Amino acid sequence: MRARVLIRPKAGILDPQGVAVERALPALGFAGASNVHVGRLVELDVDDAAQLRPMCEKLLANPLVEDYEVQLLDDGG
């Protein structure tokens, strides 16, 4: 089974990459973007979807400062 894990900084946690992107966009001619957050995307194949939450809690995400969302994908992605 294919899974996608989206990992983002929790609300209120400093996101220096997001701040840098938000500041750079107007300089590149892109107006109107705000509240930018930069996260990570992990895609993996697993035999047992029940293992995804423990994987996130122990390795893929830092639950103290990051939120994560697990999406199960069909075979087509």
Residue, then its C-alpha position, 0 to 999 in steps of 0.5 A: m500500500r502506498a502512503r503519503v505523509l505530509i509533515r508541517p511545523k505546528a502552529g506557533i512554531l518558528d518556521p524560518q524556511g517559511v519566513a524566507v520564502e514569504r519574504a522572497l516571493p514579493a521580490l520575485g514579483f509574486a504578490g499576495a502570498s502570506n502565512v507561508h509554511v515549508g514542510r516535508l513530504v514522505e511517500l512510502d510503500v507499507d504492508d500494514a497501514a497500522q504501522l504508519r502512525p508509530m512510524c511518524e511518532k518515532l521517526l518521520a515527524n517530531p511530534l513536539v514541534e510538527d504536525y503530520e497527516v497520513q494519506l493512503l493512496d490507491d495504486g495509481g498514486 
